[in-house]
Amino acid sequence: MSTLSDSDLDAVYTDFCKTMTKVGEADGQQFLARFALLAMARIGDREVIVDLIAAAADDLATTNGHL
């Protein structure tokens, strides 16, 4: 479970969004892919990573009605 408080999570999410804006749309996918790989390496638990991938896909499917 997360050790981040709600305010910490909000702060890092805001930093992430600001960085995405700086990176720009043209390099956004490359940034996201690199971030994901670094996060997976830091998490270091295959089962947790697989669960997170599935949760993200499920969230998109629910939000967008497909996937």
Predicted model as a PDB file, atoms N, CA, C, CB and O in Angstrom, pLDDT in the B-factor column:
MODEL        1                                                                  
ATOM      1  N   MET A   1       0.838  -1.174   0.000  1.00 62.00           N  
ATOM      2  CA  MET A   1       0.000   0.000   0.000  1.00 62.00           C  
ATOM      3  C   MET A   1       0.888   1.243   0.000  1.00 62.00           C  
ATOM      4  CB  MET A   1      -0.956  -0.006   1.214  1.00 62.00           C  
ATOM      5  O   MET A   1       2.044   1.192   0.421  1.00 62.00           O  
ATOM      6  N   SER A   2       0.346   2.339  -0.467  1.00 71.00           N  
ATOM      7  CA  SER A   2       1.100   3.580  -0.593  1.00 71.00           C  
ATOM      8  C   SER A   2       1.475   4.151   0.766  1.00 71.00           C  
ATOM      9  CB  SER A   2       0.301   4.601  -1.378  1.00 71.00           C  
ATOM     10  O   SER A   2       0.691   4.114   1.713  1.00 71.00           O  
ATOM     11  N   THR A   3       2.686   4.677   0.839  1.00 88.00           N  
ATOM     12  CA  THR A   3       3.112   5.373   2.046  1.00 88.00           C  
ATOM     13  C   THR A   3       2.988   6.885   1.869  1.00 88.00           C  
ATOM     14  CB  THR A   3       4.557   4.993   2.402  1.00 88.00           C  
ATOM     15  O   THR A   3       3.346   7.652   2.764  1.00 88.00           O  
ATOM     16  N   LEU A   4       2.476   7.314   0.702  1.00 93.00           N  
ATOM     17  CA  LEU A   4       2.280   8.733   0.439  1.00 93.00           C  
ATOM     18  C   LEU A   4       0.958   9.202   1.042  1.00 93.00           C  
ATOM     19  CB  LEU A   4       2.313   9.014  -1.076  1.00 93.00           C  
ATOM     20  O   LEU A   4      -0.064   8.523   0.947  1.00 93.00           O  
ATOM     21  N   SER A   5       1.005  10.376   1.662  1.00 95.00           N  
ATOM     22  CA  SER A   5      -0.243  10.985   2.123  1.00 95.00           C  
ATOM     23  C   SER A   5      -0.991  11.506   0.891  1.00 95.00           C  
ATOM     24  CB  SER A   5       0.028  12.146   3.165  1.00 95.00           C  
ATOM     25  O   SER A   5      -0.424  11.597  -0.198  1.00 95.00           O  
ATOM     26  N   ASP A   6      -2.251  11.841   1.075  1.00 95.00           N  
ATOM     27  CA  ASP A   6      -3.023  12.396  -0.040  1.00 95.00           C  
ATOM     28  C   ASP A   6      -2.382  13.670  -0.570  1.00 95.00           C  
ATOM     29  CB  ASP A   6      -4.464  12.677   0.394  1.00 95.00           C  
ATOM     30  O   ASP A   6      -2.343  13.888  -1.781  1.00 95.00           O  
ATOM     31  N   SER A   7      -1.880  14.513   0.328  1.00 97.00           N  
ATOM     32  CA  SER A   7      -1.255  15.760  -0.114  1.00 97.00           C  
ATOM     33  C   SER A   7       0.062  15.504  -0.840  1.00 97.00           C  
ATOM     34  CB  SER A   7      -1.019  16.681   1.078  1.00 97.00           C  
ATOM     35  O   SER A   7       0.381  16.202  -1.802  1.00 97.00           O  
ATOM     36  N   ASP A   8       0.835  14.503  -0.387  1.00 97.00           N  
ATOM     37  CA  ASP A   8       2.068  14.138  -1.087  1.00 97.00           C  
ATOM     38  C   ASP A   8       1.754  13.582  -2.480  1.00 97.00           C  
ATOM     39  CB  ASP A   8       2.869  13.102  -0.266  1.00 97.00           C  
ATOM     40  O   ASP A   8       2.419  13.920  -3.460  1.00 97.00           O  
ATOM     41  N   LEU A   9       0.733  12.728  -2.551  1.00 95.00           N  
ATOM     42  CA  LEU A   9       0.336  12.162  -3.833  1.00 95.00           C  
ATOM     43  C   LEU A   9      -0.113  13.262  -4.780  1.00 95.00           C  
ATOM     44  CB  LEU A   9      -0.781  11.130  -3.647  1.00 95.00           C  
ATOM     45  O   LEU A   9       0.237  13.245  -5.961  1.00 95.00           O  
ATOM     46  N   ASP A  10      -0.882  14.218  -4.276  1.00 97.00           N  
ATOM     47  CA  ASP A  10      -1.324  15.348  -5.093  1.00 97.00           C  
ATOM     48  C   ASP A  10      -0.129  16.161  -5.573  1.00 97.00           C  
ATOM     49  CB  ASP A  10      -2.293  16.243  -4.302  1.00 97.00           C  
ATOM     50  O   ASP A  10      -0.094  16.586  -6.728  1.00 97.00           O  
ATOM     51  N   ALA A  11       0.844  16.381  -4.704  1.00 97.00           N  
ATOM     52  CA  ALA A  11       2.026  17.169  -5.063  1.00 97.00           C  
ATOM     53  C   ALA A  11       2.863  16.488  -6.141  1.00 97.00           C  
ATOM     54  CB  ALA A  11       2.882  17.418  -3.830  1.00 97.00           C  
ATOM     55  O   ALA A  11       3.292  17.138  -7.095  1.00 97.00           O  
ATOM     56  N   VAL A  12       3.098  15.182  -5.997  1.00 97.00           N  
ATOM     57  CA  VAL A  12       3.919  14.500  -7.009  1.00 97.00           C  
ATOM     58  C   VAL A  12       3.151  14.356  -8.319  1.00 97.00           C  
ATOM     59  CB  VAL A  12       4.364  13.110  -6.501  1.00 97.00           C  
ATOM     60  O   VAL A  12       3.755  14.382  -9.392  1.00 97.00           O  
ATOM     61  N   TYR A  13       1.830  14.205  -8.250  1.00 96.00           N  
ATOM     62  CA  TYR A  13       1.033  14.158  -9.469  1.00 96.00           C  
ATOM     63  C   TYR A  13       1.093  15.501 -10.194  1.00 96.00           C  
ATOM     64  CB  TYR A  13      -0.426  13.785  -9.149  1.00 96.00           C  
ATOM     65  O   TYR A  13       1.190  15.550 -11.420  1.00 96.00           O  
ATOM     66  N   THR A  14       1.035  16.582  -9.431  1.00 97.00           N  
ATOM     67  CA  THR A  14       1.157  17.913 -10.022  1.00 97.00           C  
ATOM     68  C   THR A  14       2.519  18.089 -10.677  1.00 97.00           C  
ATOM     69  CB  THR A  14       0.936  18.997  -8.960  1.00 97.00           C  
ATOM     70  O   THR A  14       2.607  18.618 -11.785  1.00 97.00           O  
ATOM     71  N   ASP A  15       3.581  17.654 -10.010  1.00 98.00           N  
ATOM     72  CA  ASP A  15       4.928  17.704 -10.603  1.00 98.00           C  
ATOM     73  C   ASP A  15       4.996  16.882 -11.886  1.00 98.00           C  
ATOM     74  CB  ASP A  15       5.979  17.194  -9.598  1.00 98.00           C  
ATOM     75  O   ASP A  15       5.584  17.306 -12.880  1.00 98.00           O  
ATOM     76  N   PHE A  16       4.387  15.707 -11.846  1.00 97.00           N  
ATOM     77  CA  PHE A  16       4.363  14.827 -13.022  1.00 97.00           C  
ATOM     78  C   PHE A  16       3.672  15.533 -14.193  1.00 97.00           C  
ATOM     79  CB  PHE A  16       3.640  13.488 -12.694  1.00 97.00           C  
ATOM     80  O   PHE A  16       4.180  15.524 -15.314  1.00 97.00           O  
ATOM     81  N   CYS A  17       2.525  16.136 -13.930  1.00 96.00           N  
ATOM     82  CA  CYS A  17       1.775  16.835 -14.991  1.00 96.00           C  
ATOM     83  C   CYS A  17       2.556  18.020 -15.536  1.00 96.00           C  
ATOM     84  CB  CYS A  17       0.417  17.312 -14.463  1.00 96.00           C  
ATOM     85  O   CYS A  17       2.571  18.248 -16.745  1.00 96.00           O  
ATOM     86  N   LYS A  18       3.204  18.773 -14.662  1.00 97.00           N  
ATOM     87  CA  LYS A  18       4.024  19.899 -15.109  1.00 97.00           C  
ATOM     88  C   LYS A  18       5.184  19.410 -15.982  1.00 97.00           C  
ATOM     89  CB  LYS A  18       4.563  20.687 -13.897  1.00 97.00           C  
ATOM     90  O   LYS A  18       5.524  20.043 -16.982  1.00 97.00           O  
ATOM     91  N   THR A  19       5.783  18.289 -15.600  1.00 97.00           N  
ATOM     92  CA  THR A  19       6.867  17.725 -16.401  1.00 97.00           C  
ATOM     93  C   THR A  19       6.359  17.277 -17.759  1.00 97.00           C  
ATOM     94  CB  THR A  19       7.519  16.551 -15.671  1.00 97.00           C  
ATOM     95  O   THR A  19       7.021  17.489 -18.775  1.00 97.00           O  
ATOM     96  N   MET A  20       5.179  16.657 -17.780  1.00 96.00           N  
ATOM     97  CA  MET A  20       4.582  16.254 -19.063  1.00 96.00           C  
ATOM     98  C   MET A  20       4.369  17.467 -19.964  1.00 96.00           C  
ATOM     99  CB  MET A  20       3.238  15.523 -18.832  1.00 96.00           C  
ATOM    100  O   MET A  20       4.590  17.390 -21.173  1.00 96.00           O  
ATOM    101  N   THR A  21       3.947  18.572 -19.389  1.00 96.00           N  
ATOM    102  CA  THR A  21       3.755  19.794 -20.170  1.00 96.00           C  
ATOM    103  C   THR A  21       5.088  20.289 -20.726  1.00 96.00           C  
ATOM    104  CB  THR A  21       3.097  20.889 -19.309  1.00 96.00           C  
ATOM    105  O   THR A  21       5.166  20.685 -21.889  1.00 96.00           O  
ATOM    106  N   LYS A  22       6.140  20.269 -19.897  1.00 97.00           N  
ATOM    107  CA  LYS A  22       7.473  20.692 -20.344  1.00 97.00           C  
ATOM    108  C   LYS A  22       8.012  19.784 -21.443  1.00 97.00           C  
ATOM    109  CB  LYS A  22       8.447  20.709 -19.164  1.00 97.00           C  
ATOM    110  O   LYS A  22       8.595  20.255 -22.419  1.00 97.00           O  
ATOM    111  N   VAL A  23       7.812  18.478 -21.277  1.00 97.00           N  
ATOM    112  CA  VAL A  23       8.297  17.503 -22.254  1.00 97.00           C  
ATOM    113  C   VAL A  23       7.607  17.727 -23.595  1.00 97.00           C  
ATOM    114  CB  VAL A  23       8.055  16.055 -21.755  1.00 97.00           C  
ATOM    115  O   VAL A  23       8.238  17.633 -24.648  1.00 97.00           O  
ATOM    116  N   GLY A  24       6.339  18.018 -23.555  1.00 96.00           N  
ATOM    117  CA  GLY A  24       5.580  18.287 -24.770  1.00 96.00           C  
ATOM    118  C   GLY A  24       4.946  17.036 -25.345  1.00 96.00           C  
ATOM    119  O   GLY A  24       5.354  15.910 -25.062  1.00 96.00           O  
ATOM    120  N   GLU A  25       3.948  17.270 -26.152  1.00 95.00           N  
ATOM    121  CA  GLU A  25       3.173  16.175 -26.736  1.00 95.00           C  
ATOM    122  C   GLU A  25       4.033  15.262 -27.617  1.00 95.00           C  
ATOM    123  CB  GLU A  25       2.017  16.737 -27.553  1.00 95.00           C  
ATOM    124  O   GLU A  25       3.840  14.047 -27.629  1.00 95.00           O  
ATOM    125  N   ALA A  26       4.970  15.844 -28.345  1.00 96.00           N  
ATOM    126  CA  ALA A  26       5.791  15.062 -29.276  1.00 96.00           C  
ATOM    127  C   ALA A  26       6.622  13.994 -28.560  1.00 96.00           C  
ATOM    128  CB  ALA A  26       6.714  15.989 -30.059  1.00 96.00           C  
ATOM    129  O   ALA A  26       6.838  12.907 -29.095  1.00 96.00           O  
ATOM    130  N   ASP A  27       7.088  14.311 -27.347  1.00 96.00           N  
ATOM    131  CA  ASP A  27       7.927  13.366 -26.599  1.00 96.00           C  
ATOM    132  C   ASP A  27       7.200  12.738 -25.420  1.00 96.00           C  
ATOM    133  CB  ASP A  27       9.171  14.062 -26.105  1.00 96.00           C  
ATOM    134  O   ASP A  27       7.813  12.037 -24.614  1.00 96.00           O  
ATOM    135  N   GLY A  28       5.908  12.982 -25.313  1.00 96.00           N  
ATOM    136  CA  GLY A  28       5.142  12.495 -24.172  1.00 96.00           C  
ATOM    137  C   GLY A  28       5.125  10.987 -24.028  1.00 96.00           C  
ATOM    138  O   GLY A  28       5.309  10.465 -22.929  1.00 96.00           O  
ATOM    139  N   GLN A  29       4.905  10.279 -25.134  1.00 96.00           N  
ATOM    140  CA  GLN A  29       4.873   8.811 -25.039  1.00 96.00           C  
ATOM    141  C   GLN A  29       6.230   8.245 -24.642  1.00 96.00           C  
ATOM    142  CB  GLN A  29       4.430   8.200 -26.371  1.00 96.00           C  
ATOM    143  O   GLN A  29       6.303   7.294 -23.864  1.00 96.00           O  
ATOM    144  N   GLN A  30       7.305   8.823 -25.171  1.00 97.00           N  
ATOM    145  CA  GLN A  30       8.647   8.346 -24.809  1.00 97.00           C  
ATOM    146  C   GLN A  30       8.916   8.608 -23.320  1.00 97.00           C  
ATOM    147  CB  GLN A  30       9.734   9.043 -25.688  1.00 97.00           C  
ATOM    148  O   GLN A  30       9.485   7.760 -22.632  1.00 97.00           O  
ATOM    149  N   PHE A  31       8.510   9.770 -22.832  1.00 97.00           N  
ATOM    150  CA  PHE A  31       8.664  10.077 -21.411  1.00 97.00           C  
ATOM    151  C   PHE A  31       7.882   9.082 -20.550  1.00 97.00           C  
ATOM    152  CB  PHE A  31       8.197  11.516 -21.119  1.00 97.00           C  
ATOM    153  O   PHE A  31       8.409   8.551 -19.573  1.00 97.00           O  
ATOM    154  N   LEU A  32       6.620   8.832 -20.919  1.00 96.00           N  
ATOM    155  CA  LEU A  32       5.796   7.901 -20.148  1.00 96.00           C  
ATOM    156  C   LEU A  32       6.385   6.492 -20.150  1.00 96.00           C  
ATOM    157  CB  LEU A  32       4.375   7.869 -20.705  1.00 96.00           C  
ATOM    158  O   LEU A  32       6.380   5.810 -19.125  1.00 96.00           O  
ATOM    159  N   ALA A  33       6.889   6.064 -21.295  1.00 97.00           N  
ATOM    160  CA  ALA A  33       7.502   4.727 -21.376  1.00 97.00           C  
ATOM    161  C   ALA A  33       8.742   4.647 -20.488  1.00 97.00           C  
ATOM    162  CB  ALA A  33       7.874   4.386 -22.839  1.00 97.00           C  
ATOM    163  O   ALA A  33       8.942   3.658 -19.783  1.00 97.00           O  
ATOM    164  N   ARG A  34       9.566   5.682 -20.524  1.00 97.00           N  
ATOM    165  CA  ARG A  34      10.782   5.687 -19.700  1.00 97.00           C  
ATOM    166  C   ARG A  34      10.422   5.728 -18.215  1.00 97.00           C  
ATOM    167  CB  ARG A  34      11.682   6.893 -20.065  1.00 97.00           C  
ATOM    168  O   ARG A  34      11.018   5.019 -17.403  1.00 97.00           O  
ATOM    169  N   PHE A  35       9.443   6.564 -17.869  1.00 97.00           N  
ATOM    170  CA  PHE A  35       8.998   6.639 -16.485  1.00 97.00           C  
ATOM    171  C   PHE A  35       8.484   5.280 -16.018  1.00 97.00           C  
ATOM    172  CB  PHE A  35       7.908   7.710 -16.326  1.00 97.00           C  
ATOM    173  O   PHE A  35       8.804   4.830 -14.917  1.00 97.00           O  
ATOM    174  N   ALA A  36       7.679   4.627 -16.868  1.00 97.00           N  
ATOM    175  CA  ALA A  36       7.129   3.320 -16.504  1.00 97.00           C  
ATOM    176  C   ALA A  36       8.241   2.303 -16.260  1.00 97.00           C  
ATOM    177  CB  ALA A  36       6.184   2.812 -17.602  1.00 97.00           C  
ATOM    178  O   ALA A  36       8.184   1.548 -15.289  1.00 97.00           O  
ATOM    179  N   LEU A  37       9.246   2.276 -17.127  1.00 97.00           N  
ATOM    180  CA  LEU A  37      10.355   1.330 -16.936  1.00 97.00           C  
ATOM    181  C   LEU A  37      11.125   1.609 -15.650  1.00 97.00           C  
ATOM    182  CB  LEU A  37      11.308   1.388 -18.128  1.00 97.00           C  
ATOM    183  O   LEU A  37      11.473   0.685 -14.916  1.00 97.00           O  
ATOM    184  N   LEU A  38      11.390   2.886 -15.380  1.00 98.00           N  
ATOM    185  CA  LEU A  38      12.088   3.238 -14.144  1.00 98.00           C  
ATOM    186  C   LEU A  38      11.248   2.862 -12.917  1.00 98.00           C  
ATOM    187  CB  LEU A  38      12.417   4.746 -14.125  1.00 98.00           C  
ATOM    188  O   LEU A  38      11.783   2.355 -11.931  1.00 98.00           O  
ATOM    189  N   ALA A  39       9.938   3.109 -12.977  1.00 97.00           N  
ATOM    190  CA  ALA A  39       9.063   2.755 -11.862  1.00 97.00           C  
ATOM    191  C   ALA A  39       9.016   1.248 -11.650  1.00 97.00           C  
ATOM    192  CB  ALA A  39       7.655   3.292 -12.102  1.00 97.00           C  
ATOM    193  O   ALA A  39       9.050   0.775 -10.513  1.00 97.00           O  
ATOM    194  N   MET A  40       8.937   0.486 -12.753  1.00 97.00           N  
ATOM    195  CA  MET A  40       8.915  -0.980 -12.641  1.00 97.00           C  
ATOM    196  C   MET A  40      10.197  -1.489 -11.995  1.00 97.00           C  
ATOM    197  CB  MET A  40       8.729  -1.628 -14.028  1.00 97.00           C  
ATOM    198  O   MET A  40      10.157  -2.376 -11.143  1.00 97.00           O  
ATOM    199  N   ALA A  41      11.332  -0.928 -12.401  1.00 98.00           N  
ATOM    200  CA  ALA A  41      12.610  -1.344 -11.818  1.00 98.00           C  
ATOM    201  C   ALA A  41      12.656  -1.011 -10.332  1.00 98.00           C  
ATOM    202  CB  ALA A  41      13.784  -0.669 -12.550  1.00 98.00           C  
ATOM    203  O   ALA A  41      13.169  -1.795  -9.533  1.00 98.00           O  
ATOM    204  N   ARG A  42      12.123   0.147  -9.962  1.00 96.00           N  
ATOM    205  CA  ARG A  42      12.130   0.557  -8.554  1.00 96.00           C  
ATOM    206  C   ARG A  42      11.169  -0.282  -7.725  1.00 96.00           C  
ATOM    207  CB  ARG A  42      11.768   2.036  -8.428  1.00 96.00           C  
ATOM    208  O   ARG A  42      11.476  -0.631  -6.586  1.00 96.00           O  
ATOM    209  N   ILE A  43       9.994  -0.612  -8.292  1.00 96.00           N  
ATOM    210  CA  ILE A  43       9.016  -1.454  -7.591  1.00 96.00           C  
ATOM    211  C   ILE A  43       9.617  -2.827  -7.337  1.00 96.00           C  
ATOM    212  CB  ILE A  43       7.700  -1.580  -8.407  1.00 96.00           C  
ATOM    213  O   ILE A  43       9.553  -3.349  -6.224  1.00 96.00           O  
ATOM    214  N   GLY A  44      10.200  -3.405  -8.375  1.00 97.00           N  
ATOM    215  CA  GLY A  44      10.951  -4.641  -8.220  1.00 97.00           C  
ATOM    216  C   GLY A  44      10.149  -5.895  -7.908  1.00 97.00           C  
ATOM    217  O   GLY A  44      10.727  -6.906  -7.509  1.00 97.00           O  
ATOM    218  N   ASP A  45       8.860  -5.856  -8.076  1.00 97.00           N  
ATOM    219  CA  ASP A  45       8.013  -7.009  -7.772  1.00 97.00           C  
ATOM    220  C   ASP A  45       7.112  -7.264  -8.973  1.00 97.00           C  
ATOM    221  CB  ASP A  45       7.168  -6.773  -6.471  1.00 97.00           C  
ATOM    222  O   ASP A  45       6.188  -6.497  -9.243  1.00 97.00           O  
ATOM    223  N   ARG A  46       7.393  -8.356  -9.695  1.00 98.00           N  
ATOM    224  CA  ARG A  46       6.681  -8.653 -10.935  1.00 98.00           C  
ATOM    225  C   ARG A  46       5.167  -8.712 -10.738  1.00 98.00           C  
ATOM    226  CB  ARG A  46       7.173  -9.964 -11.509  1.00 98.00           C  
ATOM    227  O   ARG A  46       4.409  -8.179 -11.549  1.00 98.00           O  
ATOM    228  N   GLU A  47       4.738  -9.351  -9.679  1.00 97.00           N  
ATOM    229  CA  GLU A  47       3.303  -9.508  -9.421  1.00 97.00           C  
ATOM    230  C   GLU A  47       2.619  -8.155  -9.206  1.00 97.00           C  
ATOM    231  CB  GLU A  47       3.080 -10.406  -8.196  1.00 97.00           C  
ATOM    232  O   GLU A  47       1.527  -7.915  -9.721  1.00 97.00           O  
ATOM    233  N   VAL A  48       3.267  -7.283  -8.448  1.00 97.00           N  
ATOM    234  CA  VAL A  48       2.722  -5.945  -8.214  1.00 97.00           C  
ATOM    235  C   VAL A  48       2.632  -5.184  -9.537  1.00 97.00           C  
ATOM    236  CB  VAL A  48       3.597  -5.164  -7.196  1.00 97.00           C  
ATOM    237  O   VAL A  48       1.626  -4.528  -9.806  1.00 97.00           O  
ATOM    238  N   ILE A  49       3.666  -5.267 -10.355  1.00 97.00           N  
ATOM    239  CA  ILE A  49       3.690  -4.567 -11.644  1.00 97.00           C  
ATOM    240  C   ILE A  49       2.588  -5.078 -12.559  1.00 97.00           C  
ATOM    241  CB  ILE A  49       5.057  -4.733 -12.324  1.00 97.00           C  
ATOM    242  O   ILE A  49       1.888  -4.283 -13.187  1.00 97.00           O  
ATOM    243  N   VAL A  50       2.423  -6.391 -12.641  1.00 98.00           N  
ATOM    244  CA  VAL A  50       1.367  -6.975 -13.476  1.00 98.00           C  
ATOM    245  C   VAL A  50      -0.005  -6.505 -12.992  1.00 98.00           C  
ATOM    246  CB  VAL A  50       1.444  -8.526 -13.456  1.00 98.00           C  
ATOM    247  O   VAL A  50      -0.873  -6.184 -13.803  1.00 98.00           O  
ATOM    248  N   ASP A  51      -0.200  -6.464 -11.687  1.00 97.00           N  
ATOM    249  CA  ASP A  51      -1.467  -5.983 -11.123  1.00 97.00           C  
ATOM    250  C   ASP A  51      -1.705  -4.510 -11.460  1.00 97.00           C  
ATOM    251  CB  ASP A  51      -1.480  -6.181  -9.599  1.00 97.00           C  
ATOM    252  O   ASP A  51      -2.829  -4.120 -11.776  1.00 97.00           O  
ATOM    253  N   LEU A  52      -0.659  -3.697 -11.393  1.00 95.00           N  
ATOM    254  CA  LEU A  52      -0.790  -2.282 -11.727  1.00 95.00           C  
ATOM    255  C   LEU A  52      -1.124  -2.075 -13.200  1.00 95.00           C  
ATOM    256  CB  LEU A  52       0.490  -1.544 -11.381  1.00 95.00           C  
ATOM    257  O   LEU A  52      -1.942  -1.217 -13.533  1.00 95.00           O  
ATOM    258  N   ILE A  53      -0.502  -2.849 -14.080  1.00 95.00           N  
ATOM    259  CA  ILE A  53      -0.797  -2.772 -15.515  1.00 95.00           C  
ATOM    260  C   ILE A  53      -2.263  -3.108 -15.753  1.00 95.00           C  
ATOM    261  CB  ILE A  53       0.119  -3.730 -16.325  1.00 95.00           C  
ATOM    262  O   ILE A  53      -2.957  -2.405 -16.487  1.00 95.00           O  
ATOM    263  N   ALA A  54      -2.726  -4.177 -15.134  1.00 95.00           N  
ATOM    264  CA  ALA A  54      -4.126  -4.585 -15.296  1.00 95.00           C  
ATOM    265  C   ALA A  54      -5.076  -3.521 -14.743  1.00 95.00           C  
ATOM    266  CB  ALA A  54      -4.376  -5.933 -14.592  1.00 95.00           C  
ATOM    267  O   ALA A  54      -6.103  -3.229 -15.356  1.00 95.00           O  
ATOM    268  N   ALA A  55      -4.742  -2.947 -13.601  1.00 94.00           N  
ATOM    269  CA  ALA A  55      -5.596  -1.913 -13.001  1.00 94.00           C  
ATOM    270  C   ALA A  55      -5.672  -0.681 -13.903  1.00 94.00           C  
ATOM    271  CB  ALA A  55      -5.065  -1.516 -11.605  1.00 94.00           C  
ATOM    272  O   ALA A  55      -6.747  -0.109 -14.079  1.00 94.00           O  
ATOM    273  N   ALA A  56      -4.544  -0.272 -14.473  1.00 93.00           N  
ATOM    274  CA  ALA A  56      -4.535   0.886 -15.370  1.00 93.00           C  
ATOM    275  C   ALA A  56      -5.364   0.606 -16.615  1.00 93.00           C  
ATOM    276  CB  ALA A  56      -3.095   1.256 -15.765  1.00 93.00           C  
ATOM    277  O   ALA A  56      -6.107   1.475 -17.071  1.00 93.00           O  
ATOM    278  N   ALA A  57      -5.245  -0.592 -17.167  1.00 93.00           N  
ATOM    279  CA  ALA A  57      -6.027  -0.960 -18.352  1.00 93.00           C  
ATOM    280  C   ALA A  57      -7.512  -1.012 -18.009  1.00 93.00           C  
ATOM    281  CB  ALA A  57      -5.560  -2.321 -18.915  1.00 93.00           C  
ATOM    282  O   ALA A  57      -8.342  -0.556 -18.795  1.00 93.00           O  
ATOM    283  N   ASP A  58      -7.851  -1.556 -16.862  1.00 93.00           N  
ATOM    284  CA  ASP A  58      -9.249  -1.616 -16.427  1.00 93.00           C  
ATOM    285  C   ASP A  58      -9.828  -0.214 -16.243  1.00 93.00           C  
ATOM    286  CB  ASP A  58      -9.367  -2.411 -15.116  1.00 93.00           C  
ATOM    287  O   ASP A  58     -10.966   0.056 -16.628  1.00 93.00           O  
ATOM    288  N   ASP A  59      -9.027   0.672 -15.650  1.00 89.00           N  
ATOM    289  CA  ASP A  59      -9.480   2.051 -15.462  1.00 89.00           C  
ATOM    290  C   ASP A  59      -9.775   2.713 -16.801  1.00 89.00           C  
ATOM    291  CB  ASP A  59      -8.428   2.863 -14.693  1.00 89.00           C  
ATOM    292  O   ASP A  59     -10.782   3.407 -16.941  1.00 89.00           O  
ATOM    293  N   LEU A  60      -8.900   2.504 -17.791  1.00 88.00           N  
ATOM    294  CA  LEU A  60      -9.123   3.075 -19.122  1.00 88.00           C  
ATOM    295  C   LEU A  60     -10.356   2.488 -19.774  1.00 88.00           C  
ATOM    296  CB  LEU A  60      -7.911   2.846 -20.013  1.00 88.00           C  
ATOM    297  O   LEU A  60     -11.150   3.203 -20.386  1.00 88.00           O  
ATOM    298  N   ALA A  61     -10.510   1.194 -19.641  1.00 86.00           N  
ATOM    299  CA  ALA A  61     -11.674   0.525 -20.243  1.00 86.00           C  
ATOM    300  C   ALA A  61     -12.963   1.072 -19.632  1.00 86.00           C  
ATOM    301  CB  ALA A  61     -11.593  -1.017 -20.042  1.00 86.00           C  
ATOM    302  O   ALA A  61     -13.945   1.289 -20.342  1.00 86.00           O  
ATOM    303  N   THR A  62     -12.960   1.290 -18.341  1.00 87.00           N  
ATOM    304  CA  THR A  62     -14.139   1.817 -17.661  1.00 87.00           C  
ATOM    305  C   THR A  62     -14.405   3.261 -18.094  1.00 87.00           C  
ATOM    306  CB  THR A  62     -13.960   1.738 -16.129  1.00 87.00           C  
ATOM    307  O   THR A  62     -15.545   3.640 -18.363  1.00 87.00           O  
ATOM    308  N   THR A  63     -13.341   4.056 -18.158  1.00 82.00           N  
ATOM    309  CA  THR A  63     -13.467   5.467 -18.521  1.00 82.00           C  
ATOM    310  C   THR A  63     -13.845   5.644 -19.990  1.00 82.00           C  
ATOM    311  CB  THR A  63     -12.165   6.201 -18.231  1.00 82.00           C  
ATOM    312  O   THR A  63     -14.694   6.470 -20.323  1.00 82.00           O  
ATOM    313  N   ASN A  64     -13.212   4.864 -20.866  1.00 80.00           N  
ATOM    314  CA  ASN A  64     -13.412   5.032 -22.305  1.00 80.00           C  
ATOM    315  C   ASN A  64     -14.410   4.054 -22.898  1.00 80.00           C  
ATOM    316  CB  ASN A  64     -12.108   4.889 -23.012  1.00 80.00           C  
ATOM    317  O   ASN A  64     -14.780   4.183 -24.065  1.00 80.00           O  
ATOM    318  N   GLY A  65     -14.847   3.087 -22.123  1.00 71.00           N  
ATOM    319  CA  GLY A  65     -15.827   2.123 -22.601  1.00 71.00           C  
ATOM    320  C   GLY A  65     -15.271   1.060 -23.538  1.00 71.00           C  
ATOM    321  O   GLY A  65     -16.030   0.418 -24.264  1.00 71.00           O  
ATOM    322  N   HIS A  66     -13.963   0.868 -23.529  1.00 64.00           N  
ATOM    323  CA  HIS A  66     -13.352  -0.159 -24.367  1.00 64.00           C  
ATOM    324  C   HIS A  66     -11.962  -0.510 -23.878  1.00 64.00           C  
ATOM    325  CB  HIS A  66     -13.291   0.300 -25.814  1.00 64.00           C  
ATOM    326  O   HIS A  66     -11.494   0.040 -22.882  1.00 64.00           O  
ATOM    327  N   LEU A  67     -11.310  -1.408 -24.561  1.00 55.00           N  
ATOM    328  CA  LEU A  67      -9.934  -1.866 -24.397  1.00 55.00           C  
ATOM    329  C   LEU A  67      -9.870  -3.356 -24.381  1.00 55.00           C  
ATOM    330  CB  LEU A  67      -9.325  -1.314 -23.135  1.00 55.00           C  
ATOM    331  O   LEU A  67      -8.787  -3.926 -24.251  1.00 55.00           O  
TER     332      LEU A  67                                                      
ENDMDL                                                                          
END                                                                             
